[in-house]
Amino acid sequence: MMSLNSSSALNAQAQVPLWARILLGVVFIVAGFFILGDVIVATLISTVIIGACAIVAGVYEVFHAFWTKGWGGFFWHIILGILYVIGGVMLVTQPVAGSLVLTYVLGVVLLVSGFVRLYLGTIFWSQFGWPLALSGIFGVIAGLIILFGWPVSGLFVLGYLLGFDMLFQGVGWLLLALQPRPGNATA
């Protein structure tokens, strides 16, 4: 049985050289600013990439159905694979409409998951309620902002999320580079 602890994470950090952590941080930050420079193009490219991934997953799902005939649900695997391929083709061939649909779904998911976290935060207040409730409030607000701004928000939300994610990834790698390496205690 494998256990996860902080010492294994520190050992993994020690294996990544300092120059690589700094380089990753800088590359992610530059990529984030590049993406934020034209969020509409980034949104459309993201939509096409998501569509391509859906096509690959759908084709795999269809082939997988033939490999695992004995598992049952053969036709469900075929139908699911075909739906993935159809959805992926639609995203690749119509990235503007696809980004609108993806953004709308994202807004609904954030809104619903925000309400669920808010509800669970109030139910389990004594254990971990306030952070969960706060997270739920932010989810509801984010979902409402996306949905009230839709369809216009569909043209830039995915690009903004990707750009800011890259920036935060870069900052995270740079902060990791600043951490002392295990076994190299500094006075």
N, C-alpha and C positions, 0 to 999 in steps of 0.2 A: 504494500500500500504506500502510495506516495503522499508526502505531506508538503504543504507549501508554507514556507516561513520567510522571514525577512533576510535570513542569512543566505538563502539561495538566490534571492534577488540581488543582494550585495555581491555575491560571487559572479552573477551574470553581468553586473555593472563593471566589475573588475576586468572582465574579459573584453569589453569594448574599449579600445584605446581612446585616450583623451582627444587626439586629433580627429578621430572618427565622430565622437560625440559633438565636438565643435563644428565639424563640417556638416553633419546632419542638421544641427540647429540652424546654421547659416543658410543651408539649401532650403529647408522648410520655410524659413522666414522670407527669403527672396521669392520663393514660389507663392507664398501667401500674398505678398504685395503684388506680384505679377497677376495673380488671379483676381485680387480686389481691384486691379486696374481696369478690368472689363468683366464685370460679374455676369453680364448677359451672355457673352461668349462662353464663359466658364460654365454657366448653367446649361447651355446647349450642348457643350462637349460632355459634361457630366451625364446628361440625359442619353446621349448616344452611347457612352460607355456602359451605363446601366442597361440599356437595350441590348448591347452586344453580349453582356454577361447573361442576360435573360435568355438570349438565343442559345448560347452555349449550354446553359443549365437545362433548357428545354430539350435540346438534342440529347444530352446525357440522360435525362429522365426517360425519354423514349427508349433508348438503348438499354437502360437499366431495367426497364419493364420486361424486356426479353430475356435478360440474364437471370432475373429472379421470378420466373413464372410461378414457382411453387409457393411463393409468399402470399399469394392472393392479391386482389386489387389490381390485377394486370391492366384492365381497361381504365381504371382511375389513374394509373401511372401514365398511360398513353395520353389520356385526355389532359392531364396536368401538364405534361411535356409539350403537347400541341399548344395549349394556352400560353405557356411561357414563350414559345417561339413566336406566336402571333403577337403577343404583347411586346416582345423584344423588337420584332420587325417594325411595329408601329412606332416605338420609341426611336429607332434608328432612322426611319424614313420621314417621320414627322416630329422632329425634336421640339419645336415650339409647343405644339399641342401636348406632347409628352411631358414637357416640363410643367405645363399648367396642371395636368393630371397629377403628377408626382407631388407638386407643391400643395395641391388641394388635399391629397391623401395625408401628407405630412402634417398639415394644419389640423385635420380631423384627429389624427393619431395623437398629436401633442395635446389637443383639447381634452380628448377622452382620457388619456393616461394621466393628465394633470388632475382631472376631477377624481379619478380613482386614487391617486396618491394623496390628494387632499382628504378624501374620505378615510383612507387607511390611516393617515396621520392623526385624524381626530379620534379614530377608534383605538389606536395603539399609542396614544399620547404619552403615557407614562414610560414606555420603552424607548421609542425613537420617533415620537410623534412630530415634534416641531420641525426637524430638518425635512422629514417626509412631506409635511404639510407645506412648508416653504417651497420645496421642490415642486409640489403640485400647483401652487399659486403661479410660479414661474412658467410651468407647462401650460396652464390655462391662458395666461397672458400671451405667451408666444403663439399658441394656437389661434387665439382671437385676432392677434395682429396679422397673422398670415391669412386667415380666412376673410377678415374685413378688408384686407388689401388685395384680395384675389379678384380678378385674374391678373392684374398688373404684377402682384407679388410673385407670380409664377415665373416671371422672366428673370428674377434676380435672387430670390431667396436661396436656391441651391448653390449659386455662385458665392454668395456671402458666407453661407455655412462652410463651404469648402475652403474659402480663403481664410476665414478666421480659425478654422480647425488647423490649417497649415501653420498659421502664425503661432498658435498655442503649442502645437507640436514642436516647432522650432525653439520657442522659449523653454519648453520642457527639457529638450535636449541640452540647451545651453546651461540651464540650472543643474542638470545632471552632471555636466562637465565640471561645474564648480564644486561639486561634492568631493570631499577627500576620498581617495580610494582606500578600500579596506587593507589594513596592514601598513599603510603609509600615514601613520599618525603625525600630524604637524603640531608643533609646540606653540 
